[in-house]
């Protein structure tokens, strides 16, 4: 289990908020377009096997103490893992946007 302190959580919340406003500090637009243009099913994103992998990957990512460390972490990942983390990151961003929206159907 990875411990995430308050400062790390505030930093990642800041990054999520920036992405929700269209300012992507960690991912380049070409990668975002490439990954998010694929249907989620193509990545087997929501499989039971991926849950632990995603949780560990996201925890390790969040635990990095600076923006530079997070970028370095992303650069170390193989393409499949990078794509999985990018998809997870933007899934969280999208869900936070929906939660903040007071107009619900």
N, CA, C and O atoms as a Tinker XYZ file with bonds, in Angstrom:
   420  protein
     1  N      0.841000   -1.181000    0.000000    73     2
     2  CA     0.000000    0.000000    0.000000    64     1     3
     3  C      0.886000    1.245000    0.000000    63     2     4     5
     4  O      1.885000    1.308000    0.717000    81     3
     5  N      0.516000    2.214000   -0.798000    73     3     6
     6  CA     1.263000    3.463000   -0.906000    64     5     7
     7  C      0.536000    4.513000   -0.083000    63     6     8     9
     8  O     -0.676000    4.690000   -0.208000    81     7
     9  N      1.288000    5.206000    0.759000    73     7    10
    10  CA     0.718000    6.286000    1.550000    64     9    11
    11  C      0.776000    7.584000    0.747000    63    10    12    13
    12  O      1.822000    7.942000    0.206000    81    11
    13  N     -0.338000    8.271000    0.675000    73    11    14
    14  CA    -0.412000    9.547000   -0.033000    64    13    15
    15  C     -0.728000   10.624000    0.992000    63    14    16    17
    16  O     -1.771000   10.593000    1.646000    81    15
    17  N      0.186000   11.575000    1.123000    73    15    18
    18  CA    -0.033000   12.616000    2.123000    64    17    19
    19  C     -0.905000   13.743000    1.561000    63    18    20    21
    20  O     -1.246000   13.762000    0.378000    81    19
    21  N     -1.250000   14.668000    2.435000    73    19    22
    22  CA    -2.157000   15.762000    2.067000    64    21    23
    23  C     -1.595000   16.615000    0.937000    63    22    24    25
    24  O     -2.337000   17.009000    0.037000    81    23
    25  N     -0.312000   16.905000    0.967000    73    23    26
    26  CA     0.314000   17.730000   -0.068000    64    25    27
    27  C      0.244000   17.045000   -1.433000    63    26    28    29
    28  O     -0.065000   17.686000   -2.437000    81    27
    29  N      0.527000   15.754000   -1.467000    73    27    30
    30  CA     0.453000   14.999000   -2.733000    64    29    31
    31  C     -0.976000   14.994000   -3.263000    63    30    32    33
    32  O     -1.195000   15.149000   -4.464000    81    31
    33  N     -1.939000   14.817000   -2.379000    73    31    34
    34  CA    -3.335000   14.795000   -2.799000    64    33    35
    35  C     -3.774000   16.163000   -3.311000    63    34    36    37
    36  O     -4.500000   16.250000   -4.302000    81    35
    37  N     -3.344000   17.223000   -2.650000    73    35    38
    38  CA    -3.675000   18.574000   -3.113000    64    37    39
    39  C     -3.070000   18.828000   -4.487000    63    38    40    41
    40  O     -3.703000   19.442000   -5.346000    81    39
    41  N     -1.837000   18.352000   -4.694000    73    39    42
    42  CA    -1.175000   18.529000   -5.985000    64    41    43
    43  C     -1.941000   17.817000   -7.093000    63    42    44    45
    44  O     -2.159000   18.389000   -8.160000    81    43
    45  N     -2.348000   16.585000   -6.852000    73    43    46
    46  CA    -3.048000   15.840000   -7.901000    64    45    47
    47  C     -4.445000   16.422000   -8.134000    63    46    48    49
    48  O     -4.930000   16.419000   -9.266000    81    47
    49  N     -5.084000   16.911000   -7.102000    73    47    50
    50  CA    -6.376000   17.572000   -7.281000    64    49    51
    51  C     -6.205000   18.831000   -8.139000    63    50    52    53
    52  O     -7.042000   19.127000   -8.992000    81    51
    53  N     -5.131000   19.556000   -7.909000    73    51    54
    54  CA    -4.823000   20.730000   -8.726000    64    53    55
    55  C     -4.658000   20.321000  -10.193000    63    54    56    57
    56  O     -5.199000   20.969000  -11.089000    81    55
    57  N     -3.909000   19.242000  -10.428000    73    55    58
    58  CA    -3.702000   18.763000  -11.808000    64    57    59
    59  C     -5.017000   18.341000  -12.451000    63    58    60    61
    60  O     -5.262000   18.644000  -13.618000    81    59
    61  N     -5.864000   17.642000  -11.695000    73    59    62
    62  CA    -7.185000   17.250000  -12.219000    64    61    63
    63  C     -8.011000   18.485000  -12.561000    63    62    64    65
    64  O     -8.652000   18.533000  -13.611000    81    63
    65  N     -7.998000   19.477000  -11.687000    73    63    66
    66  CA    -8.761000   20.702000  -11.938000    64    65    67
    67  C     -8.250000   21.443000  -13.169000    63    66    68    69
    68  O     -9.041000   21.958000  -13.959000    81    67
    69  N     -6.939000   21.496000  -13.331000    73    67    70
    70  CA    -6.376000   22.134000  -14.520000    64    69    71
    71  C     -6.805000   21.397000  -15.784000    63    70    72    73
    72  O     -7.173000   22.024000  -16.777000    81    71
    73  N     -6.759000   20.064000  -15.748000    73    71    74
    74  CA    -7.176000   19.278000  -16.907000    64    73    75
    75  C     -8.657000   19.468000  -17.206000    63    74    76    77
    76  O     -9.059000   19.498000  -18.369000    81    75
    77  N     -9.464000   19.595000  -16.166000    73    75    78
    78  CA   -10.897000   19.817000  -16.358000    64    77    79
    79  C    -11.155000   21.133000  -17.082000    63    78    80    81
    80  O    -12.182000   21.298000  -17.741000    81    79
    81  N    -10.217000   22.068000  -16.956000    73    79    82
    82  CA   -10.336000   23.356000  -17.622000    64    81    83
    83  C     -9.611000   23.374000  -18.973000    63    82    84    85
    84  O     -9.553000   24.406000  -19.642000    81    83
    85  N     -9.061000   22.224000  -19.360000    73    83    86
    86  CA    -8.418000   22.124000  -20.663000    64    85    87
    87  C     -6.921000   22.365000  -20.665000    63    86    88    89
    88  O     -6.300000   22.363000  -21.728000    81    87
    89  N     -6.330000   22.571000  -19.507000    73    87    90
    90  CA    -4.893000   22.788000  -19.402000    64    89    91
    91  C     -4.243000   21.490000  -18.908000    63    90    92    93
    92  O     -4.297000   21.174000  -17.720000    81    91
    93  N     -3.640000   20.758000  -19.817000    73    91    94
    94  CA    -3.081000   19.449000  -19.496000    64    93    95
    95  C     -1.578000   19.580000  -19.278000    63    94    96    97
    96  O     -0.807000   19.722000  -20.227000    81    95
    97  N     -1.181000   19.530000  -18.012000    73    95    98
    98  CA     0.205000   19.762000  -17.642000    64    97    99
    99  C      1.070000   18.510000  -17.749000    63    98   100   101
   100  O      2.297000   18.609000  -17.771000    81    99
   101  N      0.454000   17.347000  -17.814000    73    99   102
   102  CA     1.205000   16.094000  -17.805000    64   101   103
   103  C      1.205000   15.352000  -19.130000    63   102   104   105
   104  O      2.168000   14.661000  -19.459000    81   103
   105  N      0.149000   15.491000  -19.876000    73   103   106
   106  CA    -0.027000   14.713000  -21.099000    64   105   107
   107  C     -0.094000   15.648000  -22.305000    63   106   108   109
   108  O     -0.707000   16.713000  -22.242000    81   107
   109  N      0.538000   15.240000  -23.397000    73   107   110
   110  CA     0.486000   16.063000  -24.603000    64   109   111
   111  C     -0.818000   15.783000  -25.354000    63   110   112   113
   112  O     -1.412000   14.714000  -25.215000    81   111
   113  N     -1.245000   16.753000  -26.142000    73   111   114
   114  CA    -2.526000   16.654000  -26.845000    64   113   115
   115  C     -2.592000   15.476000  -27.798000    63   114   116   117
   116  O     -3.648000   14.860000  -27.939000    81   115
   117  N     -1.487000   15.149000  -28.455000    73   115   118
   118  CA    -1.480000   14.023000  -29.396000    64   117   119
   119  C     -1.750000   12.707000  -28.667000    63   118   120   121
   120  O     -2.498000   11.865000  -29.164000    81   119
   121  N     -1.152000   12.526000  -27.506000    73   119   122
   122  CA    -1.382000   11.296000  -26.730000    64   121   123
   123  C     -2.812000   11.239000  -26.216000    63   122   124   125
   124  O     -3.451000   10.187000  -26.242000    81   123
   125  N     -3.303000   12.367000  -25.752000    73   123   126
   126  CA    -4.682000   12.423000  -25.257000    64   125   127
   127  C     -5.644000   12.046000  -26.383000    63   126   128   129
   128  O     -6.545000   11.228000  -26.195000    81   127
   129  N     -5.445000   12.641000  -27.535000    73   127   130
   130  CA    -6.303000   12.371000  -28.691000    64   129   131
   131  C     -6.228000   10.899000  -29.094000    63   130   132   133
   132  O     -7.253000   10.268000  -29.353000    81   131
   133  N     -5.010000   10.356000  -29.147000    73   131   134
   134  CA    -4.808000    8.971000  -29.564000    64   133   135
   135  C     -5.502000    7.994000  -28.618000    63   134   136   137
   136  O     -6.202000    7.084000  -29.062000    81   135
   137  N     -5.306000    8.184000  -27.326000    73   135   138
   138  CA    -5.852000    7.241000  -26.347000    64   137   139
   139  C     -7.361000    7.396000  -26.188000    63   138   140   141
   140  O     -8.090000    6.404000  -26.174000    81   139
   141  N     -7.828000    8.627000  -26.069000    73   139   142
   142  CA    -9.250000    8.832000  -25.805000    64   141   143
   143  C    -10.118000    8.649000  -27.050000    63   142   144   145
   144  O    -11.342000    8.583000  -26.939000    81   143
   145  N     -9.512000    8.566000  -28.219000    73   143   146
   146  CA   -10.304000    8.302000  -29.424000    64   145   147
   147  C    -10.612000    6.820000  -29.573000    63   146   148   149
   148  O    -11.487000    6.445000  -30.354000    81   147
   149  N     -9.901000    5.969000  -28.827000    73   147   150
   150  CA   -10.172000    4.529000  -28.850000    64   149   151
   151  C    -11.332000    4.224000  -27.919000    63   150   152   153
   152  O    -11.422000    4.792000  -26.830000    81   151
   153  N    -12.212000    3.337000  -28.335000    73   151   154
   154  CA   -13.264000    2.915000  -27.399000    64   153   155
   155  C    -12.635000    2.265000  -26.164000    63   154   156   157
   156  O    -11.629000    1.563000  -26.267000    81   155
   157  N    -13.222000    2.500000  -25.028000    73   155   158
   158  CA   -12.706000    1.951000  -23.770000    64   157   159
   159  C    -12.568000    0.436000  -23.840000    63   158   160   161
   160  O    -11.634000   -0.129000  -23.270000    81   159
   161  N    -13.478000   -0.216000  -24.525000    73   159   162
   162  CA   -13.474000   -1.676000  -24.599000    64   161   163
   163  C    -12.208000   -2.211000  -25.264000    63   162   164   165
   164  O    -11.762000   -3.315000  -24.951000    81   163
   165  N    -11.630000   -1.441000  -26.174000    73   163   166
   166  CA   -10.414000   -1.884000  -26.856000    64   165   167
   167  C     -9.258000   -2.060000  -25.892000    63   166   168   169
   168  O     -8.353000   -2.854000  -26.150000    81   167
   169  N     -9.274000   -1.342000  -24.799000    73   167   170
   170  CA    -8.183000   -1.408000  -23.837000    64   169   171
   171  C     -8.467000   -2.401000  -22.712000    63   170   172   173
   172  O     -7.618000   -2.595000  -21.843000    81   171
   173  N     -9.632000   -3.028000  -22.710000    73   171   174
   174  CA   -10.038000   -3.871000  -21.592000    64   173   175
   175  C     -9.890000   -3.101000  -20.278000    63   174   176   177
   176  O     -9.413000   -3.629000  -19.274000    81   175
   177  N    -10.303000   -1.868000  -20.319000    73   175   178
   178  CA   -10.101000   -0.941000  -19.213000    64   177   179
   179  C    -10.822000   -1.363000  -17.941000    63   178   180   181
   180  O    -10.254000   -1.296000  -16.851000    81   179
   181  N    -12.051000   -1.789000  -18.075000    73   179   182
   182  CA   -12.864000   -2.084000  -16.911000    64   181   183
   183  C    -12.893000   -3.568000  -16.553000    63   182   184   185
   184  O    -13.906000   -4.070000  -16.066000    81   183
   185  N    -11.816000   -4.249000  -16.787000    73   183   186
   186  CA   -11.758000   -5.663000  -16.424000    64   185   187
   187  C    -11.314000   -5.800000  -14.977000    63   186   188   189
   188  O    -10.635000   -4.930000  -14.433000    81   187
   189  N    -11.705000   -6.892000  -14.374000    73   187   190
   190  CA   -11.340000   -7.164000  -12.988000    64   189   191
   191  C     -9.818000   -7.218000  -12.830000    63   190   192   193
   192  O     -9.272000   -6.763000  -11.825000    81   191
   193  N     -9.146000   -7.778000  -13.830000    73   191   194
   194  CA    -7.692000   -7.913000  -13.769000    64   193   195
   195  C     -6.993000   -6.548000  -13.731000    63   194   196   197
   196  O     -5.917000   -6.409000  -13.149000    81   195
   197  N     -7.609000   -5.561000  -14.347000    73   195   198
   198  CA    -6.990000   -4.232000  -14.406000    64   197   199
   199  C     -7.151000   -3.420000  -13.125000    63   198   200   201
   200  O     -6.403000   -2.467000  -12.905000    81   199
   201  N     -8.095000   -3.773000  -12.292000    73   199   202
   202  CA    -8.391000   -2.955000  -11.115000    64   201   203
   203  C     -7.165000   -2.805000  -10.218000    63   202   204   205
   204  O     -6.807000   -1.683000   -9.861000    81   203
   205  N     -6.520000   -3.897000   -9.850000    73   203   206
   206  CA    -5.336000   -3.806000   -8.987000    64   205   207
   207  C     -4.195000   -3.091000   -9.690000    63   206   208   209
   208  O     -3.481000   -2.296000   -9.078000    81   207
   209  N     -4.028000   -3.370000  -10.951000    73   207   210
   210  CA    -2.963000   -2.730000  -11.735000    64   209   211
   211  C     -3.174000   -1.217000  -11.783000    63   210   212   213
   212  O     -2.236000   -0.448000  -11.571000    81   211
   213  N     -4.402000   -0.797000  -12.061000    73   211   214
   214  CA    -4.723000    0.630000  -12.127000    64   213   215
   215  C     -4.524000    1.281000  -10.762000    63   214   216   217
   216  O     -3.967000    2.375000  -10.667000    81   215
   217  N     -4.970000    0.620000   -9.727000    73   215   218
   218  CA    -4.845000    1.180000   -8.376000    64   217   219
   219  C     -3.378000    1.389000   -8.010000    63   218   220   221
   220  O     -3.015000    2.448000   -7.498000    81   219
   221  N     -2.545000    0.405000   -8.263000    73   219   222
   222  CA    -1.109000    0.524000   -7.946000    64   221   223
   223  C     -0.454000    1.602000   -8.810000    63   222   224   225
   224  O      0.313000    2.428000   -8.313000    81   223
   225  N     -0.759000    1.585000  -10.089000    73   223   226
   226  CA    -0.186000    2.550000  -11.017000    64   225   227
   227  C     -0.550000    3.979000  -10.622000    63   226   228   229
   228  O      0.311000    4.857000  -10.579000    81   227
   229  N     -1.815000    4.202000  -10.337000    73   227   230
   230  CA    -2.274000    5.536000   -9.956000    64   229   231
   231  C     -1.685000    5.959000   -8.613000    63   230   232   233
   232  O     -1.309000    7.118000   -8.442000    81   231
   233  N     -1.601000    5.041000   -7.668000    73   231   234
   234  CA    -1.003000    5.349000   -6.367000    64   233   235
   235  C      0.463000    5.723000   -6.511000    63   234   236   237
   236  O      0.921000    6.692000   -5.905000    81   235
   237  N      1.204000    4.959000   -7.311000    73   235   238
   238  CA     2.622000    5.272000   -7.539000    64   237   239
   239  C      2.779000    6.633000   -8.213000    63   238   240   241
   240  O      3.680000    7.402000   -7.878000    81   239
   241  N      1.902000    6.916000   -9.154000    73   239   242
   242  CA     1.919000    8.190000   -9.872000    64   241   243
   243  C      1.651000    9.357000   -8.926000    63   242   244   245
   244  O      2.392000   10.341000   -8.925000    81   243
   245  N      0.610000    9.250000   -8.135000    73   243   246
   246  CA     0.223000   10.316000   -7.207000    64   245   247
   247  C      1.308000   10.534000   -6.154000    63   246   248   249
   248  O      1.524000   11.662000   -5.711000    81   247
   249  N      1.986000    9.467000   -5.755000    73   247   250
   250  CA     3.003000    9.555000   -4.705000    64   249   251
   251  C      4.245000   10.332000   -5.132000    63   250   252   253
   252  O      5.041000   10.731000   -4.282000    81   251
   253  N      4.422000   10.551000   -6.419000    73   251   254
   254  CA     5.566000   11.349000   -6.879000    64   253   255
   255  C      5.390000   12.764000   -6.352000    63   254   256   257
   256  O      4.297000   13.327000   -6.410000    81   255
   257  N      6.477000   13.336000   -5.835000    73   255   258
   258  CA     6.349000   14.575000   -5.074000    64   257   259
   259  C      6.389000   15.867000   -5.871000    63   258   260   261
   260  O      6.235000   16.944000   -5.295000    81   259
   261  N      6.590000   15.789000   -7.173000    73   259   262
   262  CA     6.620000   17.027000   -7.962000    64   261   263
   263  C      6.085000   16.753000   -9.367000    63   262   264   265
   264  O      5.946000   15.607000   -9.792000    81   263
   265  N      5.796000   17.824000  -10.055000    73   263   266
   266  CA     5.340000   17.709000  -11.432000    64   265   267
   267  C      6.419000   17.051000  -12.291000    63   266   268   269
   268  O      6.120000   16.216000  -13.144000    81   267
   269  N      7.656000   17.430000  -12.061000    73   267   270
   270  CA     8.776000   16.837000  -12.807000    64   269   271
   271  C      8.883000   15.339000  -12.534000    63   270   272   273
   272  O      9.096000   14.553000  -13.457000    81   271
   273  N      8.737000   14.945000  -11.281000    73   271   274
   274  CA     8.803000   13.520000  -10.933000    64   273   275
   275  C      7.655000   12.752000  -11.582000    63   274   276   277
   276  O      7.834000   11.616000  -12.019000    81   275
   277  N      6.489000   13.364000  -11.643000    73   275   278
   278  CA     5.348000   12.718000  -12.297000    64   277   279
   279  C      5.609000   12.556000  -13.795000    63   278   280   281
   280  O      5.312000   11.508000  -14.370000    81   279
   281  N      6.161000   13.589000  -14.422000    73   279   282
   282  CA     6.489000   13.500000  -15.850000    64   281   283
   283  C      7.555000   12.442000  -16.100000    63   282   284   285
   284  O      7.463000   11.684000  -17.065000    81   283
   285  N      8.563000   12.385000  -15.241000    73   283   286
   286  CA     9.606000   11.366000  -15.369000    64   285   287
   287  C      9.008000    9.967000  -15.242000    63   286   288   289
   288  O      9.384000    9.053000  -15.976000    81   287
   289  N      8.079000    9.811000  -14.310000    73   287   290
   290  CA     7.394000    8.535000  -14.119000    64   289   291
   291  C      6.655000    8.136000  -15.399000    63   290   292   293
   292  O      6.722000    6.985000  -15.829000    81   291
   293  N      5.959000    9.086000  -15.996000    73   291   294
   294  CA     5.220000    8.810000  -17.231000    64   293   295
   295  C      6.161000    8.383000  -18.352000    63   294   296   297
   296  O      5.834000    7.487000  -19.131000    81   295
   297  N      7.306000    9.009000  -18.435000    73   295   298
   298  CA     8.270000    8.685000  -19.493000    64   297   299
   299  C      8.861000    7.291000  -19.342000    63   298   300   301
   300  O      9.310000    6.698000  -20.323000    81   299
   301  N      8.864000    6.764000  -18.125000    73   299   302
   302  CA     9.399000    5.418000  -17.875000    64   301   303
   303  C      8.443000    4.308000  -18.298000    63   302   304   305
   304  O      8.860000    3.166000  -18.493000    81   303
   305  N      7.179000    4.636000  -18.438000    73   303   306
   306  CA     6.159000    3.620000  -18.701000    64   305   307
   307  C      6.203000    3.127000  -20.140000    63   306   308   309
   308  O      6.512000    3.879000  -21.064000    81   307
   309  N      5.885000    1.841000  -20.311000    73   307   310
   310  CA     5.715000    1.332000  -21.666000    64   309   311
   311  C      4.400000    1.883000  -22.209000    63   310   312   313
   312  O      3.582000    2.402000  -21.449000    81   311
   313  N      4.195000    1.773000  -23.514000    73   311   314
   314  CA     3.036000    2.395000  -24.175000    64   313   315
   315  C      1.705000    1.930000  -23.598000    63   314   316   317
   316  O      0.815000    2.748000  -23.364000    81   315
   317  N      1.558000    0.645000  -23.369000    73   315   318
   318  CA     0.291000    0.111000  -22.853000    64   317   319
   319  C     -0.014000    0.665000  -21.461000    63   318   320   321
   320  O     -1.150000    1.047000  -21.178000    81   319
   321  N      0.991000    0.708000  -20.602000    73   319   322
   322  CA     0.802000    1.204000  -19.242000    64   321   323
   323  C      0.546000    2.703000  -19.249000    63   322   324   325
   324  O     -0.303000    3.192000  -18.504000    81   323
   325  N      1.272000    3.433000  -20.082000    73   323   326
   326  CA     1.056000    4.872000  -20.236000    64   325   327
   327  C     -0.387000    5.142000  -20.663000    63   326   328   329
   328  O     -1.062000    6.003000  -20.098000    81   327
   329  N     -0.843000    4.400000  -21.660000    73   327   330
   330  CA    -2.208000    4.581000  -22.152000    64   329   331
   331  C     -3.233000    4.268000  -21.067000    63   330   332   333
   332  O     -4.248000    4.955000  -20.951000    81   331
   333  N     -2.970000    3.241000  -20.279000    73   331   334
   334  CA    -3.871000    2.866000  -19.195000    64   333   335
   335  C     -3.935000    3.970000  -18.145000    63   334   336   337
   336  O     -5.015000    4.307000  -17.659000    81   335
   337  N     -2.791000    4.526000  -17.797000    73   335   338
   338  CA    -2.768000    5.612000  -16.813000    64   337   339
   339  C     -3.440000    6.866000  -17.362000    63   338   340   341
   340  O     -4.186000    7.529000  -16.642000    81   339
   341  N     -3.187000    7.196000  -18.615000    73   339   342
   342  CA    -3.828000    8.358000  -19.227000    64   341   343
   343  C     -5.350000    8.178000  -19.222000    63   342   344   345
   344  O     -6.081000    9.102000  -18.864000    81   343
   345  N     -5.820000    7.017000  -19.612000    73   343   346
   346  CA    -7.269000    6.732000  -19.629000    64   345   347
   347  C     -7.843000    6.853000  -18.213000    63   346   348   349
   348  O     -8.917000    7.423000  -18.026000    81   347
   349  N     -7.138000    6.325000  -17.232000    73   347   350
   350  CA    -7.593000    6.396000  -15.839000    64   349   351
   351  C     -7.650000    7.847000  -15.365000    63   350   352   353
   352  O     -8.630000    8.280000  -14.760000    81   351
   353  N     -6.587000    8.580000  -15.648000    73   351   354
   354  CA    -6.495000    9.986000  -15.255000    64   353   355
   355  C     -7.685000   10.775000  -15.805000    63   354   356   357
   356  O     -8.343000   11.509000  -15.068000    81   355
   357  N     -7.953000   10.621000  -17.092000    73   355   358
   358  CA    -9.048000   11.386000  -17.690000    64   357   359
   359  C    -10.421000   10.853000  -17.309000    63   358   360   361
   360  O    -11.406000   11.588000  -17.375000    81   359
   361  N    -10.500000    9.617000  -16.920000    73   359   362
   362  CA   -11.751000    9.081000  -16.386000    64   361   363
   363  C    -12.060000    9.777000  -15.058000    63   362   364   365
   364  O    -13.209000   10.127000  -14.788000    81   363
   365  N    -11.044000    9.970000  -14.247000    73   363   366
   366  CA   -11.210000   10.680000  -12.972000    64   365   367
   367  C    -11.580000   12.138000  -13.225000    63   366   368   369
   368  O    -12.472000   12.679000  -12.571000    81   367
   369  N    -10.899000   12.767000  -14.168000    73   367   370
   370  CA   -11.203000   14.167000  -14.508000    64   369   371
   371  C    -12.661000   14.287000  -14.951000    63   370   372   373
   372  O    -13.390000   15.167000  -14.494000    81   371
   373  N    -13.070000   13.396000  -15.843000    73   371   374
   374  CA   -14.447000   13.435000  -16.345000    64   373   375
   375  C    -15.456000   13.223000  -15.217000    63   374   376   377
   376  O    -16.459000   13.933000  -15.146000    81   375
   377  N    -15.204000   12.267000  -14.348000    73   375   378
   378  CA   -16.119000   12.019000  -13.230000    64   377   379
   379  C    -16.184000   13.207000  -12.279000    63   378   380   381
   380  O    -17.249000   13.515000  -11.743000    81   379
   381  N    -15.050000   13.877000  -12.064000    73   379   382
   382  CA   -15.073000   15.043000  -11.175000    64   381   383
   383  C    -15.866000   16.197000  -11.793000    63   382   384   385
   384  O    -16.518000   16.960000  -11.080000    81   383
   385  N    -15.807000   16.320000  -13.112000    73   383   386
   386  CA   -16.608000   17.339000  -13.796000    64   385   387
   387  C    -18.089000   17.047000  -13.610000    63   386   388   389
   388  O    -18.870000   17.949000  -13.307000    81   387
   389  N    -18.475000   15.794000  -13.791000    73   387   390
   390  CA   -19.881000   15.408000  -13.612000    64   389   391
   391  C    -20.347000   15.640000  -12.181000    63   390   392   393
   392  O    -21.480000   16.070000  -11.963000    81   391
   393  N    -19.486000   15.361000  -11.202000    73   391   394
   394  CA   -19.850000   15.547000   -9.799000    64   393   395
   395  C    -20.025000   17.016000   -9.451000    63   394   396   397
   396  O    -20.860000   17.358000   -8.613000    81   395
   397  N    -19.244000   17.894000  -10.088000    73   395   398
   398  CA   -19.319000   19.321000   -9.802000    64   397   399
   399  C    -20.505000   19.993000  -10.469000    63   398   400   401
   400  O    -20.917000   21.084000  -10.075000    81   399
   401  N    -21.049000   19.336000  -11.478000    73   399   402
   402  CA   -22.168000   19.895000  -12.222000    64   401   403
   403  C    -23.438000   19.731000  -11.397000    63   402   404   405
   404  O    -23.828000   18.611000  -11.067000    81   403
   405  N    -24.071000   20.828000  -11.071000    73   403   406
   406  CA   -25.290000   20.780000  -10.261000    64   405   407
   407  C    -26.507000   20.334000  -11.050000    63   406   408   409
   408  O    -27.501000   19.909000  -10.462000    81   407
   409  N    -26.448000   20.422000  -12.355000    73   407   410
   410  CA   -27.578000   20.023000  -13.175000    64   409   411
   411  C    -27.463000   18.548000  -13.512000    63   410   412   413
   412  O    -26.617000   18.152000  -14.314000    81   411
   413  N    -28.308000   17.743000  -12.905000    73   411   414
   414  CA   -28.297000   16.307000  -13.159000    64   413   415
   415  C    -29.658000   15.900000  -13.686000    63   414   416   417
   416  O    -30.686000   16.437000  -13.273000    81   415
   417  N    -29.652000   14.963000  -14.586000    73   415   418
   418  CA   -30.905000   14.504000  -15.178000    64   417   419
   419  C    -31.515000   13.422000  -14.336000    63   418   420
   420  O    -32.580000   12.905000  -14.672000    81   419
